[in-house]
Amino acid sequence: MDNSQQDEQNELQKYLEEKAKQEQEQKKKEEQEPEPLSAYDACVLKESAKIHELIAEAQNRPKDE
């Protein structure tokens, strides 16, 4: 593995760790505050999650030269 691939792996690992941490915090928050999300907020969160997944997939793909 060359250095740039290792850097990408490190970045992806950091991203996944941060995402897991955020999900845990969100779950805790939901348990404390069971307020329902507005339709708008739910849509924004759903689209944001899709974007983050697409970014992670793109980072995993080998780069074409």
C-alpha positions in Angstrom: 0.0 0.0 0.0 1.5 3.4 -0.9 1.4 6.4 1.3 -1.7 8.1 -0.2 -3.7 4.9 0.1 -2.7 4.6 3.7 -3.7 8.2 4.3 -7.1 7.6 2.7 -7.5 4.5 4.9 -6.7 6.6 8.0 -9.1 9.3 7.0 -11.8 6.8 6.3 -11.2 5.1 9.7 -11.4 8.5 11.4 -14.6 9.2 9.6 -16.2 5.9 10.5 -15.1 6.3 14.2 -16.6 9.8 14.2 -19.8 8.6 12.6 -20.2 5.8 15.2 -19.5 8.4 18.0 -22.2 10.7 16.5 -24.7 7.9 16.2 -24.1 6.9 19.8 -24.6 10.6 20.9 -27.7 10.9 18.8 -29.1 7.7 20.3 -28.4 9.0 23.8 -30.0 12.3 22.9 -33.1 10.6 21.4 -33.5 8.6 24.6 -33.3 11.8 26.7 -35.4 13.9 24.3 -38.0 11.8 22.5 -39.2 14.8 20.4 -40.3 13.8 16.9 -38.4 15.3 14.1 -40.2 17.6 11.6 -40.6 16.1 8.1 -38.0 18.7 6.9 -35.4 17.7 9.6 -35.9 14.0 8.9 -35.5 14.6 5.1 -32.3 16.6 5.7 -30.8 13.9 8.0 -31.7 11.2 5.5 -30.1 13.1 2.6 -27.0 14.0 4.6 -26.5 10.3 5.5 -26.8 9.4 1.8 -24.2 12.0 0.9 -21.8 10.7 3.6 -22.2 7.2 2.3 -21.5 8.3 -1.2 -18.4 10.1 -0.1 -17.1 7.1 1.8 -17.7 4.8 -1.3 -15.9 7.3 -3.5 -12.9 7.3 -1.2 -12.8 3.5 -1.3 -12.7 3.3 -5.1 -9.3 3.1 -6.7 -8.4 6.3 -8.6 -8.1 6.1 -12.4 -5.0 7.6 -13.7 
